[in-house]
């Protein structure tokens, strides 16, 4: 059994070819600090690191996690995500509501979050990490019947 003070390093636990390693190797998230410097105080209590805040969302969208609650659950147990965020074994993942509270306070009425993601996408495109040849869009057709009786045809060719 491992003790709390185990000397196991997390770096070897993340495969060299894992996507988060590739992302970390080619994308520099340091530009975020300059963009948000006016939104963070030097004298108030410490806040969530803005680069980590953006990386949470990056993980959510890159790995198609459907909610921030689930994203935080994944961060609690996924060593690759923890490595990408700079979290150690003992670092506690924040409560999922931390994201929405921080987003409301800092980004809601500005386009700053969009600026950050534009810069990330541009950097990824500049390094040929994004292909514009394939675009995936959810085009699921959902029939709704709100406040009326719906008639469904038994086949696409039959009339209603």
Secondary structure, 3 states (H helix, E strand, C coil): CCCCCCCCCCHHHCCCCCHHHHHHHHCCCCHHHHHHHHHCCCCCCCCCCHHHHHHHHHHHHHCCCCCHHHHHHHHHHCHHHHHHHCCCCCCCCCCCHHHHHHHHHHCCCCCHHHHHHHHHHHHHHHCCCCCCCCCCCCCCCCCCCCCCCCCCCCCCCCCC
